[in-house]
């Protein structure tokens, strides 16, 4: 049975130039109220690895690590129905409102998508509402353990996040 889920609030500040977008947080992340909380998700090791660092345990320190580098976090979906954590189980998606966020944080020039589903949902539901106010869009391989590319290969493709200002 699918359950109606509500996403997390954005992690963003006025210094952000880049925004990493997932589709919808998984069960562990929603339960803990933390982005990429599943211990097997490669997101935090990849983001820290871009800068030659090892992830801190404390979630607040992790958020500050990204914000100090001008990187914010959010999800394409504000809500959906889903059983489990897989993107393939998403039903009745409700998209976040990107125009107000981008208007409030005009420094955001690039949106990075954590996986194909996030990109697909954005293009289908959010992009048409943005019209002429479209940042650069970059689709990256999912950091989810369900996407079986080796983490070293994911890290190589994610390097563009650190190289973009």
C-alpha positions as CSV (number, residue, x, y, z in Angstrom):
1,X,0.0,0.0,0.0
2,X,1.3,3.4,-0.9
3,X,1.6,6.1,1.7
4,X,1.4,9.9,1.1
5,X,4.9,11.4,1.8
6,X,6.0,14.9,2.3
7,X,9.5,16.0,1.4
8,X,12.1,17.8,3.5
9,X,12.7,21.5,3.5
10,X,15.5,22.9,1.3
11,X,19.0,23.3,2.6
12,X,20.0,26.6,0.9
13,X,21.3,30.0,1.7
14,X,22.1,33.3,-0.1
15,X,25.6,32.1,-1.0
16,X,24.4,29.0,-3.0
17,X,25.3,28.9,-6.7
18,X,24.5,25.2,-7.1
19,X,21.5,23.1,-6.1
20,X,21.5,19.3,-5.9
21,X,18.1,17.8,-6.5
22,X,16.9,14.3,-5.7
23,X,13.5,13.0,-6.6
24,X,12.1,12.3,-3.1
25,X,13.9,11.3,0.1
26,X,13.8,7.6,0.9
27,X,12.2,6.0,4.0
28,X,15.2,6.4,6.2
29,X,15.8,10.0,5.3
30,X,12.1,10.9,5.9
31,X,12.1,9.1,9.2
32,X,15.3,10.8,10.4
33,X,14.5,14.2,8.7
34,X,18.0,14.2,7.1
35,X,18.9,14.2,3.4
36,X,20.7,11.0,2.3
37,X,20.4,9.3,5.7
38,X,20.6,5.7,4.4
39,X,24.1,4.4,5.4
40,X,24.6,2.8,2.0
41,X,23.7,5.9,-0.1
42,X,26.9,7.3,-1.6
43,X,25.9,11.0,-1.5
44,X,27.9,12.1,1.5
45,X,31.0,10.1,0.7
46,X,30.9,11.5,-2.9
47,X,30.3,15.1,-1.8
48,X,33.1,15.0,0.7
49,X,35.3,13.0,-1.7
50,X,35.1,15.9,-4.2
51,X,37.1,17.9,-1.7
52,X,39.4,15.1,-0.5
53,X,37.5,14.8,2.8
54,X,35.7,12.2,4.9
55,X,32.1,12.8,5.9
56,X,31.5,14.0,9.4
57,X,28.9,12.1,11.5
58,X,27.0,15.1,12.5
59,X,24.2,16.1,10.0
60,X,24.4,19.8,10.8
61,X,28.1,19.8,10.1
62,X,27.4,18.0,6.8
63,X,24.9,20.7,5.8
64,X,27.3,23.4,6.7
65,X,30.1,21.7,4.7
66,X,27.9,22.0,1.5
67,X,26.6,25.5,2.2
68,X,30.2,26.8,2.8
69,X,30.9,25.6,-0.7
70,X,27.8,27.2,-2.3
71,X,25.9,23.9,-2.6
72,X,22.3,23.6,-1.6
73,X,20.0,20.5,-1.4
74,X,16.4,20.0,-2.2
75,X,14.1,17.5,-4.0
76,X,12.0,17.8,-7.2
77,X,9.0,16.5,-5.4
78,X,7.2,18.2,-2.5
79,X,5.0,15.1,-2.0
80,X,4.0,11.8,-3.6
81,X,2.6,8.4,-2.8
82,X,5.2,5.6,-2.6
83,X,5.6,2.3,-0.9
84,X,9.2,1.8,0.0
85,X,12.1,4.0,-1.2
86,X,12.4,3.2,-4.9
87,X,11.8,6.0,-7.4
88,X,10.0,3.5,-9.6
89,X,7.3,3.2,-6.9
90,X,6.5,7.0,-7.0
91,X,2.8,7.7,-7.7
92,X,0.8,11.0,-7.9
93,X,3.9,13.3,-7.7
94,X,3.4,16.9,-6.5
95,X,6.3,19.1,-7.6
96,X,8.1,21.7,-5.5
97,X,7.7,25.3,-6.6
98,X,11.0,26.3,-8.1
99,X,10.2,29.8,-9.3
100,X,9.9,31.2,-5.7
101,X,13.0,29.4,-4.5
102,X,15.1,30.6,-7.4
103,X,13.7,34.1,-7.1
104,X,14.7,34.1,-3.4
105,X,18.2,32.7,-4.2
106,X,19.2,34.4,-7.5
107,X,22.8,33.2,-7.2
108,X,21.7,29.6,-8.0
109,X,22.9,29.1,-11.6
110,X,23.1,25.3,-11.9
111,X,20.8,22.5,-10.9
112,X,22.4,19.1,-10.5
113,X,20.1,16.1,-10.6
114,X,20.9,13.1,-8.4
115,X,19.7,10.4,-10.9
116,X,17.5,10.1,-13.9
117,X,14.2,10.1,-12.1
118,X,14.9,13.5,-10.5
119,X,15.7,14.9,-13.9
120,X,12.7,13.3,-15.6
121,X,10.3,14.6,-12.9
122,X,11.8,18.1,-13.1
123,X,11.6,18.2,-16.9
124,X,8.0,16.9,-17.0
125,X,6.5,18.9,-14.1
126,X,8.7,21.8,-13.0
127,X,10.6,23.0,-16.1
128,X,7.5,24.1,-18.0
129,X,6.7,26.5,-15.2
130,X,10.1,28.2,-15.2
131,X,10.1,29.4,-18.9
132,X,12.9,32.0,-19.2
133,X,14.2,31.6,-15.7
134,X,16.0,28.3,-16.3
135,X,19.4,27.6,-14.7
136,X,21.8,25.2,-16.3
137,X,20.7,21.6,-15.8
138,X,23.1,18.7,-15.2
139,X,22.0,15.1,-14.8
140,X,24.3,12.9,-12.7
141,X,24.2,9.2,-11.8
142,X,22.2,8.4,-8.7
143,X,24.0,8.0,-5.5
144,X,21.5,5.4,-4.4
145,X,22.8,1.9,-3.7
146,X,20.0,0.7,-6.0
147,X,22.0,2.3,-8.9
148,X,24.9,-0.2,-9.1
149,X,27.6,1.9,-10.8
150,X,30.8,1.7,-8.6
151,X,31.1,4.7,-6.3
152,X,34.5,5.6,-7.8
153,X,32.8,6.0,-11.2
154,X,30.0,8.0,-9.6
155,X,32.6,10.3,-7.9
156,X,34.3,11.0,-11.3
157,X,31.0,12.1,-12.9
158,X,30.0,14.1,-9.8
159,X,33.3,16.1,-10.0
160,X,31.5,18.6,-12.2
161,X,29.7,19.8,-9.0
162,X,33.0,20.9,-7.4
163,X,34.3,22.4,-10.7
164,X,31.1,24.5,-11.3
165,X,31.0,27.8,-9.5
